[in-house]
Amino acid sequence: MRREFKIQKGAILLVLAALIVADVALAAYSWNRASQQSAQQELAILQRNVALLKADISRAKKIQQEIPAVQKDCDEFESSLFPAASGYSSVNAELSAIANQSGLRLENRSFHSGQLKGRGLTEVQIEASVSGNYRTIVNFLNGLQRSPNMYAVGALSARSDAQSQGSGLLRVSIHIKTYFRTG
């Protein structure tokens, strides 16, 4: 019985040793596979980053090539602006013409200007009031938008005209910006 126990004990130890060796071998294989996958994933991430950087570089080169055309467009835009010497009367005349074409009254125009440093431009803010019905006011705003000169409508505030209650006339205060070239 002792001999059988020794044989059983030896067999158990042999099986246990084989399991430990198999476990160590599987752990080594698993660690090796994980490091290979990690390296492959890292390589894929690096390749994607390289592709993104190449795309950024090509986009930057394209922008760099377009700079002369953009500069030319900016110069053309600046030359299309009214000169500061005659700009106020030109803007006043154009706003009056657009108001007349729209069929409304343009009132209370005031101009406030300020230099844009380093640009050779003067920013002119125009506060004006117009009176008319909804259609004529929309026509006036469309006229400003379609003007060959640059007008930016910053704010509108509307109220019914107290003098003509029931007639549908509106009084709209408009804040407009435009620019004059000073050089």
C-alpha positions as CSV (number, residue, x, y, z in Angstrom):
1,M,0.0,0.0,0.0
2,R,2.9,2.2,0.7
3,R,4.2,1.5,-2.8
4,E,0.9,2.4,-4.4
5,F,0.8,5.6,-2.5
6,K,4.3,6.6,-3.6
7,I,3.3,5.8,-7.2
8,Q,0.1,7.8,-6.8
9,K,2.0,10.7,-5.2
10,G,4.6,10.6,-8.0
11,A,1.9,10.6,-10.6
12,I,0.1,13.5,-9.0
13,L,3.4,15.5,-8.7
14,L,4.2,14.6,-12.3
15,V,0.8,15.8,-13.5
16,L,1.0,18.9,-11.2
17,A,4.5,19.7,-12.7
18,A,3.1,19.2,-16.2
19,L,0.2,21.6,-15.4
20,I,2.6,24.2,-14.0
21,V,4.9,24.0,-17.0
22,A,1.9,24.3,-19.3
23,D,0.6,27.2,-17.3
24,V,4.0,29.0,-17.5
25,A,4.2,28.2,-21.2
26,L,0.7,29.6,-21.9
27,A,1.4,32.7,-19.8
28,A,4.6,33.3,-21.8
29,Y,2.7,32.8,-25.0
30,S,-0.1,35.1,-23.9
31,W,2.4,37.8,-22.8
32,N,4.2,37.5,-26.1
33,R,0.9,37.8,-28.1
34,A,-0.2,40.8,-26.0
35,S,3.1,42.6,-26.5
36,Q,2.9,41.9,-30.3
37,Q,-0.7,43.2,-30.4
38,S,0.3,46.2,-28.4
39,A,3.2,46.9,-30.7
40,Q,0.8,46.5,-33.7
41,Q,-1.7,48.8,-32.2
42,E,1.0,51.4,-31.4
43,L,2.2,51.1,-35.0
44,A,-1.3,51.7,-36.3
45,I,-1.7,54.7,-34.1
46,L,1.7,56.1,-35.2
47,Q,0.8,55.5,-38.9
48,R,-2.5,57.3,-38.4
49,N,-0.8,60.2,-36.7
50,V,1.7,60.4,-39.6
51,A,-1.1,60.5,-42.1
52,L,-2.8,63.3,-40.2
53,L,0.4,65.3,-40.0
54,K,0.9,64.8,-43.7
55,A,-2.6,66.0,-44.4
56,D,-2.0,69.1,-42.2
57,I,1.2,69.9,-44.0
58,S,-0.5,69.6,-47.4
59,R,-3.3,71.8,-46.2
60,A,-0.8,74.4,-44.9
61,K,1.1,74.3,-48.3
62,K,-2.2,74.9,-50.1
63,I,-3.1,77.8,-47.8
64,Q,0.4,79.2,-48.4
65,Q,-0.1,79.0,-52.2
66,E,-3.5,80.8,-51.9
67,I,-2.1,83.7,-49.8
68,P,-1.3,85.9,-52.9
69,A,-4.8,85.5,-54.3
70,V,-6.3,86.2,-50.9
71,Q,-4.1,89.3,-50.5
72,K,-5.1,90.5,-53.9
73,D,-8.8,90.0,-53.0
74,C,-8.3,92.0,-49.8
75,D,-6.5,94.8,-51.7
76,E,-9.4,94.9,-54.2
77,F,-11.9,95.0,-51.3
78,E,-10.1,97.8,-49.6
79,S,-9.8,99.8,-52.8
80,S,-13.6,99.4,-53.4
81,L,-14.3,101.2,-50.1
82,F,-15.2,104.8,-50.1
83,P,-12.3,107.2,-49.4
84,A,-12.6,108.8,-46.0
85,A,-12.6,112.3,-47.5
86,S,-15.8,111.8,-49.5
87,G,-17.2,108.7,-47.7
88,Y,-19.7,110.3,-45.4
89,S,-21.5,112.1,-48.2
90,S,-21.4,109.1,-50.5
91,V,-22.8,106.8,-47.8
92,N,-25.5,109.4,-46.9
93,A,-26.5,109.6,-50.6
94,E,-26.5,105.9,-51.1
95,L,-28.6,105.3,-47.9
96,S,-31.1,107.9,-49.1
97,A,-31.3,106.4,-52.6
98,I,-31.9,102.9,-51.1
99,A,-34.6,104.3,-48.8
100,N,-36.3,106.1,-51.7
101,Q,-36.2,102.9,-53.9
102,S,-37.7,101.0,-51.0
103,G,-40.5,103.5,-50.4
104,L,-39.7,104.5,-46.8
105,R,-38.4,107.5,-44.9
106,L,-34.9,107.6,-43.6
107,E,-34.5,109.8,-40.6
108,N,-32.1,110.7,-37.8
109,R,-28.8,109.6,-39.3
110,S,-25.7,109.9,-37.1
111,F,-22.2,108.9,-37.9
112,H,-19.5,107.8,-35.4
113,S,-16.0,106.8,-36.6
114,G,-12.9,105.3,-35.3
115,Q,-9.6,104.3,-36.8
116,L,-8.6,100.7,-37.1
117,K,-4.9,100.6,-36.1
118,G,-2.5,99.2,-38.6
119,R,-5.2,98.7,-41.3
120,G,-5.5,102.1,-43.0
121,L,-9.2,101.9,-42.5
122,T,-11.8,103.9,-40.6
123,E,-14.8,102.1,-39.1
124,V,-17.9,104.1,-39.3
125,Q,-21.0,103.3,-37.2
126,I,-24.3,104.7,-38.5
127,E,-27.3,105.0,-36.4
128,A,-30.5,105.7,-38.4
129,S,-34.2,105.5,-38.1
130,V,-36.5,104.4,-40.9
131,S,-40.3,104.5,-41.0
132,G,-42.4,102.3,-43.3
133,N,-44.4,99.1,-43.4
134,Y,-42.9,95.6,-43.1
135,R,-42.4,95.2,-46.9
136,T,-40.6,98.5,-47.3
137,I,-38.3,97.8,-44.4
138,V,-37.4,94.4,-45.8
139,N,-36.8,96.0,-49.2
140,F,-34.4,98.5,-47.5
141,L,-32.5,95.8,-45.8
142,N,-32.3,93.8,-49.1
143,G,-31.0,97.0,-50.8
144,L,-28.3,97.3,-48.1
145,Q,-27.3,93.7,-48.6
146,R,-27.2,94.0,-52.4
147,S,-25.3,97.2,-52.5
148,P,-21.9,97.1,-54.1
149,N,-20.6,98.8,-51.0
150,M,-20.1,97.0,-47.7
151,Y,-22.7,97.5,-45.0
152,A,-23.1,95.3,-42.0
153,V,-26.4,95.6,-40.1
154,G,-25.5,95.1,-36.4
155,A,-28.8,95.6,-34.7
156,L,-32.5,96.4,-35.4
157,S,-35.1,97.5,-33.0
158,A,-38.7,98.0,-34.2
159,R,-41.7,99.6,-32.7
160,S,-45.0,100.8,-34.0
161,D,-45.1,104.4,-35.2
162,A,-47.1,106.3,-32.5
163,Q,-48.2,109.0,-35.0
164,S,-49.9,106.5,-37.3
165,Q,-51.6,104.0,-35.1
166,G,-53.5,101.3,-37.0
167,S,-51.8,101.9,-40.3
168,G,-49.2,99.3,-39.9
169,L,-46.3,101.6,-40.0
170,L,-43.2,100.7,-38.1
171,R,-40.3,102.8,-36.9
172,V,-37.0,100.8,-37.0
173,S,-33.7,101.9,-35.4
174,I,-30.8,100.5,-37.4
175,H,-27.2,100.2,-36.4
176,I,-25.0,99.8,-39.5
177,K,-21.3,99.5,-39.8
178,T,-19.2,100.4,-42.9
179,Y,-15.6,101.2,-43.5
180,F,-13.6,103.9,-45.3
181,R,-10.1,103.7,-46.6
182,T,-7.9,106.4,-45.1
183,G,-4.7,105.8,-47.3
